[in-house]
């Protein structure tokens, strides 16, 4: 024991010296309480067993009394079923029972039709709702009991808590049977209070507060005491004594007999010995705790001083910052481990040294001596001073010193404390960042694009490269002008409230580089240039949300595009001219018919006029026919003129039917030339299209003419010389549009020709120019449409070709 005590630290010895007496006092008090509690529990158990025996005895008495009445009623029911007794006899028998048994209040005989055949006493007054014409209607709970008695063919008890002017009653339904068939019930009422008065033994009611209760604990008869606080309720390891309850058979849980003792045990808390032991134990514990606290405070002060010293030393040794203390004369009095590691000199080699110090570089000693004088006089800069420090191995590094006065416990200054941080790496990083920024700026300055950055909601221009400054100067006006004319959402709002925010306000800056850039092409009149403007949001270096605008000069590209458009227009016109040149013989033949008819009509009229063999009506008829032929020739010339004349592209809303009529009038000339018939499949009520009508007609004429030539080249028989034109609405790539389809019965397109079908100046015809299909596809794609071609097969043989193009709706 002594060896164990000596091995303990002073702190643990103090804890043991304090806790051992407290533990002894606590154990003594616990032993007294346990002994008293044990005696109390024994007494309660004995009382509880006595209460339980008496309650069981009382329940047996009540059960025998109810079973005896039930048996008498059952015997009476059998006599009724055997027709040994009528209504009057039933009344006399029940009247006799009422005189003999005070708890019986009354009885009634109900047949299977619920008619009262006989009754005596207070015949279930609360359970009947209606007695009209001798037929009774039971309440809900009575209906349930009656149904159970009929179904189970057993006596059923029903008990209801006191309600209104009626005292608590107990009903029993005894079923009647006539040759196995339900023939009614005998309904009897017992007074719960009568059962209590005549069924509970006097010796039990003298010792306990006995009561009859329902299933919910409501008192029906008898005496019920309020629960008392005993040791069983004060101590968690004991049970609540002196009361016991159990249901009364054969009624069940609807009727419960409960008994509670009048006198409870004194309990441990009421014992004077308990209070005496408790007071003495508490007084002893308080004196021990007070003595321990006094000693504890003294030890805590000592430990706090030791902990503070150890903590300060550990903190200083764990830091990478070097610490150096000097007295007022400039002598080193303290250095930490980090300072020694930085310089390479040990603490013993530095403490007590005066200037010049061994970690001063030889070339900087004059400067460092001046700085030391400023430090000792308190003139050091607030932001620290940057110096060079020499290591013991001869290496030199950059350091920053921060100086503060050293104050003792009485408030007097005893010296100066300096902290030293190695800033060699931060200086290197700063120089690299500066060089990187210079390279970045040089690259942006040399770009052929204008770049500007401005924070959202501000007119401040945070960055602009050389080209921007040449175009717009150094202000943010050019930046805002480009943003506004490009149609990009700006931060300006219609309200002057300070709460107005941009649509990207609150957007995570880290996600901004992933947002899509917006672009637009616009003409700046002040510069006379076309610019492609691209904008995007970004997080600036100061954390603000900014907008970057990149403007590229695309004037030369726009001019090239305009020239290309002009050339394309000329090519389209040339294509139409070439088409009409190829159709010249057919057009001449088509015009020859009306001109020949006009000549014949005129010669005939001249001859008949000379011979005076023509009447006025005949002359008018001939002139009208001549005019119609002339009008026909004029329409053909007008169509050809509209088709071949050069015009500016003009996209308007056009109906499909007039376009088809104009194109087919020209195409049918070639179809008749090649002896090819045209089959049309055109949907009704087609929507309008936003197109250049002449260009779409040119595509249709070219496709129909190519189809006729393909059939003629294939030398098909007359029944097979047909071109099918189909026009109708369709869906393409999820968009609604109109599809134009031209299908022939020629030899199709060879596999080696298919890849080069739309190639400019490539043709399979001996006299072809190779620009027709290329222009057709260009025209369709300029209308945001698509053109497609496919060969048609029948059992592996090519039977024709199908060209189709699709124009989207507005």
Secondary structure, 3 states (H helix, E strand, C coil): CHHHHHHCCHHHHHHHHHHHHHHHHHHHHHHHHHHHHHHHHHHHHHHHHHHHHHHHHHHHHHHHHHHHHHHHHHHHHHHHHCCCCCHHHHHHHHHHHHHHCCCEEEEEEEECCCEEEEEEECCCCCCEEECHHHECEECHHHHHHHHHHHHHCCCEEEEECCECCECCEEEEEEEEEECCEEEEEEEEEEEHHHHHHHHCCHHHHHHEEEEEECCCCCEEEECCCCCCCCHHHHCCCCCCCCEEEEEECCCEEEEEEEEEECCCCCCCCCCHHHHHHHHHHHHHHHHHHHHHHHHHHHHHHHHHHHHHHHHHHHHHHHCCCEEEEEECCCCEEEECHHHHHHHCCCHHHHCCCCCCCCCCCHHHHHHHHHHHHHHHCCCCCCCCEEEEEECCCCCEEEEEEEEEEEECCCCCEEEEEEEEEECHHHHHHHHHHHHHHHHHHHHHHHCCEEEEEEECCCCCEEEECHHHHHHHCCCCHHHHHHHHHCCCCCCCCCCCCCCCCCCCCCCCHHHHCCCCCEEEEEEECCCCEEEEEEEEEEECCCCCEEEEEEEEECHHHHHHHHHHHHHHHHHHHHHHHHHHHHCHHHHHHHHHHHHHHHHHHHHHHHHHHHCCCCCHHHHHHHHHHHHHHHHHHHHHHHHHHHHHCCCCCCEEEECHHHHHHHHHHHHHHHHHHCCCEEEEEECCCCCCEEEEHHHHHHHHHHHHHHHHHHHHHHCCCHHHCEEEEEEEEEEECCEEEEEEEEEECCCCCCHHHHCCCCCCCCCCCCCCCCCHHHHHHHHHHHCCCEEEEEEEEECCEEEEEEEEEEEECC
